[in-house]
Amino acid sequence: YHGKKGQSPLYLQYLNNMRDNEVLNKVIPLIGYSKDFTDFIDEIDFLFIDGDHSIEGCKFDFEEFGPKVKRGGIIAFHDYYPERKELGSTHVIEQIAIPSGDFRNIARHDSLWVGVKTV
């Protein structure tokens, strides 16, 4: 990470990427911990879970924000490795999200798992 992150601050890189991809007006960046924003967000079109990779942390993010994903909305988890059951992303996807019937797998790219909300 440190060798590839570049010279400018990560947040500035993020803003530039959003602007370059013409989606800055569609994204609301929130700086802080997910627990600080549980009451701020009502509905979500695209949820990207890539924070606390512990089972407890990932489960918290999924349980707090997963229900807010609109039907047909997208959820993505970073660091999904089927052979690593101790990772929060793997645990939540395999033990909670898919068995719930609320989400189904639509894509996987490297360690990124992507699902769609079906209900």
Helices and strands as residue ranges (DSSP letters): H 10-20, G 24-26, G 34-37, E 44-49, H 55-65, G 66-68, E 69-77, H 88-92, I 93-97, H 98-100, E 103-109, E 112-117
